[in-house]
Amino acid sequence: MSLYSVRNPATGETLATYPTATDAEVGNAVTAADAAFSKWNRSTLEERSELLDRVADLYAERRDNLAAIITREMGKPIVQAGFEVDIVISIYRYYAQNGPAFLADEELDVAAGGTAMVRREGLGVLLGIMPWNFPYYQVARFAAPNLMNGNTILLKHAPQCPESALAMEAIFKDAGAPEGAYINVFATNEQIAATIADPRVQGISLTGSERAGSAVAEVAGRNLKKVVLELGGSDPFILLDTKDVDESVSRAVFSRMLNGGQACNAGKRFVVMADIHDEFVQKLTAAMAAIRPGDPTDPKTFLGPLSSTAAADQLAGQVAAAVSAGAVLHTGGAQTAPGSAYFQPTVLTGITPDMDAFHQELFGPVAMVFKVHDEEEAVRMANDTPFGLGSSIHTDDEAKALRVAGQIQAGMVYINEAGGSAAELPFGGIKRSGVGRELGKYGMDEFVNKKLIRIRK
């Protein structure tokens, strides 16, 4: 039985299945990508930019169909699916326009005389292991900079995203990418482990769970391969003060509920000062309770189903365990019906460090609110997590915000906005949220040979 299938979480219907690759097919894909690298790495920067621009053009031309695909695959509301395609277009355009400058030779100051420079060159075949929650965006932030670098891409997508995986591969083919420069493989975990060990593969980028990241890093480490890992997150949304609680609640709802709460860098833990905590909880509860899960194909729907019934079952178990241990449930707390992938928007307070939920990532529309009494306690609460992906600080005092930002243990800190992503901004975390960065010029630098060229005079 194939691992790869499209199962619509809104209806439970299996719409299509795709055959898993054979060992020979995976091996042939590595061979083709390796052969393509020897040519693509010698291509001009102009040729690479032109390819990325054509890819962006095709994403724009096929926007509606691409959005419909991921709505079927993982339940993303159709309007949000379109927005995902839009940011993908911006990523390919960004590297088409800025990539050549990022790859320019870097002159070094040489104390001993003569000259020296660093030249950035591609490494070879890169393996991307991508998740289901942002099927196009996650791939773009890996593929765009690395194709610009002259690397070639072998892509293993999530088993529930075969249709979007094939749609992306078709875009590269139709854009005129050299044969082997971008290849999709419907591989098993065992085949991927063997691929990581293949000496022709030079690096691995994974976005996914801690468990998947640990497994990939272990195999990569044994084989001395570079990895970039973007794993889970339990980002704090730190509300230090506000002149408008309603506006703060609106930010909080957007941060927690976008993509059904299924974003690694979503605000998940709301750290709120005691003087505004009760009003915030009351208004957040009302706002969350007013959101009704709906048909993801309806443009008016803001909250669709979770990605699968299994995901909804797991989240329900986490919430039930927290409530059983003494957490206070203000609204929601369960699926809309037994066995459904739809989950009610949920607000919890009273989560304490002895509860599993305090240390877990709750991947869905569940907000945990924590009361703190001063800035020091807010920082301590924000950092009391095994994760360190993103965070946001909300205050009318910029000096206070910058002071607190300097104490937050995370890869990203947003001030007076609820996180987000843009092509030019580096994305990544610390602690158990992973290693490395994607996007911006820092994303360009992860999988390159920074070759020193020294001229003695």
Steps between C-alpha positions, in 0.01 A plus 500: 500500500631843405592749770403790274133591470268797495247461783277804532484575875175694459314197365719204592493390136812353338521675164817353350794274578847500348753217486799513732831514315706186460859490625616515139289811432643679804854405396436624146372829639825553694699414188303749291532778759874437530545513124299822481715664767815476290329718238272719713786606727679637191195692380506878510328695774281653232381155392413411859313826552305447180395153612375626838309781331330252267413281798340803670305576181357149492401509866313823425331354189394184687412668831137391523567138412798481734291641785221248435749213517618573853147569618420142397821355641520655845189711548649849473220755446502600135574870560798414721613247240511779243702718737750216536549492124551877504787482751657221298497726195671772704771256614593391149497862381716606796777252424479566127559869571738485797676167461775623266605771749505247786734282292741778405863441599573639845831684527691448826740733678841329497755611759793309345473657156347379177129447453241244602135436434224260594307351211169325567439187293238226507568178689307245294181301545284612794219297651194689621257326737191716522179507712131526420403821680633744236549272200632765257658755732725255684635369169555847354712625787727195454500467122524863389827602669665167434422489131638854487814368668544242223390203708249242375192393692363160595163552669321257732165649594256396773300187413173695505625756246569302181286717274669824602839328475431402140361845421828660616709255302292580191559872551877453493478281193274748319726788605788333318706375791778268385409134528593381849524848655176449695364149558210383715519151653223313680749327726468302823683590820738208443578624149560848633747369759690326219489819292645707783788252521564520124831686449354693209253675733670798664239639737155453647233754590205381707197681630293283731471346842769465765491124451553527125775758548683282751481196272629690197775676698618166637543346154648823361748522787624146444560593138647846565223687318395858564140542620254785541213410733186706561306309763223578747420813692296622793540871440417748777275796423604741776247773579678749725251785470233628264277799450253285308427148628269434206780567254737277699243221495460541125877454457492200731217330310673552167828367636344190655239412237663558160533169314282340767770559760726263309808719467828444681545872562143577604440671832410211729573621855346835589698660782287786634553751780272452801332842472358417155492119523136452596364740239728345237382146583135606495528669161725232352252233607213687338695553178609136479152368580357712218716325239311215337696233312372472144543364150856589392388546139271787606680837466325622817654223715780605735539169688489170314575151626832390640718307260357162599279326753817362660625855558167600653495190720849576629414862578181394679706264714746773593222741600312233697817407689561866592144549622519174699816631666328823607513741203195724454310460173329823392364392162534213254720212599397226259417403144170623358392134481662168591751394237490839326803695381323822599608636840329768707698819573624455855628719786680357803632667815651357816766298316784425744851361450401160638256450209616347171329777304732758655795348313324377186417657167121503452463494121155636440252771607583492872619810690667466841495821708741562789474778760822679600561792734809675368746514214743257663230238547385549141848432367537196726166359383579569134831316522369206705457271200714246317430691178654820368357581159319833505336743741316829505500792744210743524537838670474871428849552650765428235788519748327242718437278197865508395613432856279194523592386146862482610406246767278271292649162406375463145618527143246772418339782698219712355391821669137609477419245233411137540788342313497418134736442211642691206751402234767737632472408870707211643286221642617243757540421866715371783467232769267219387360715222791413277822628345578723205307772319287529191404803291684828451871508438551267796299231323737533203800425720396165649591266213793662324873446491648828622819451304803709591703624204832655611739686270850564636681794348 
